[in-house]
Amino acid sequence: MAEPVAAAALAIEALLGWPARLHAVTGHPVGIFARIIRACDRRFNRPSLAPHRRRLAGIGAMAALVLPVAGVAALAEHYARAALGPYAWPVLALLAWPAIAARSLDDHVRPILAALEAGDLPAARVSVGMIVGRDTAALDAPAVTRAAIESLAESFCDGVVAPLFWLLALGLPGAWALKAINTADSMIGHMEEPYRDYGWAAARTDDAAMLLPARLSALLLCLAAPGGWRVMARDHALHASPNAGWPEAAMAGALNVRLAGPVAYEGVVAEKPWIGGEGREAGPHDLRRALGVYRRACVLLGAFALTAALGAAALGAAALGAAAFGTAAFGTADLGAASWQG
């Protein structure tokens, strides 16, 4: 996309987030995706089905979600370009805006930091419970801090880098298909029953969609705080996800803290390995530093998106100039040949 759609969408979201008043009136598109996923789950994820049939049902449910979302986004982009031509990019940026969550993520992490700095551990537990899936009621302050930093790093990929990446690559259909895939993965892409087979397609599709954005997000975090390179290269594979370990390891190295470790989900402890295990125990000041790294990485991402747009525009202008020069040159050559022949 030669227009600055991605950079403009990121700027709008950084300025406004997703305002509470707007959410109260319209909700958020992700809420529509969630309702579709729940409806398909109730209809197709039957315990009586054989495992392979449940896997096929999950594949069908993903198709029923992603294809219409991408189709509607493609139609919206088509009609905007048909109606506005080269001036469609501000409208496209507005349509892409809700797919990005840079400011929204920052808004969710700051209350955790404020509660930790005030020594209000119960409030910190409640706030961090809004952005993580683990049990939070018994977490101590370092565990709350780790959970917030891990979520910040992983969500930088899921909520910021990946939507911008697919927006640049495939336009509005790419960005919104990515959001639908992410939503499905968060709801049904689990190894535990009843989603081990039914959620297989959601989890694998999300893994594929996040493959490049995860590595790009880790690169941006390392550029924003150069200390993350070694831990990122060494520890990214310690995470159960093939993608989430990249930004988390980069953030652990940048802050010199250890992340992950044993975590409880619904009362069952998962013995996760430590990422950046030689690092210190995370404290509130580290979460403040993590927000700084995150914000600098977002700025770098915006600069990259704008540079890509300007570079594409420059290449387009150069191509037009070359074509014009070639036309003029051949025209002059033809005129000279005609004069000589006369």
Protein Blocks (a to p, Z undefined) as FASTA:
>chain_A
ZZfklmmmmmmmmmnmpafklmmmnopfklmmmmmmmmmmmmmmcfkbcfklmmmmmmmm
mmmmmmmmmmmmmmmmmmmmmmnmmmlmmmmmmmmmmmpcklmmmmmmmmmmmmmmnopa
klmmmmmmmmccbdfklpcfklmmmmmmmmmmmmmmmmmmmmmmmmmmnommlmmmmmmm
mmmmmmmmcfbdcklmmmmmmmmmmmmmmmmmmmmmmmmmmmmomklmmmmmmmmmmpmb
fklmmmmmmmmmmnopaeejjddeehiacddddehklpccddfklmmmmmmmmmmmmmmm
mmmmmmmmmmmmmmmmmmmmmmmmmmmmmmmmmmmmmmmmZZ
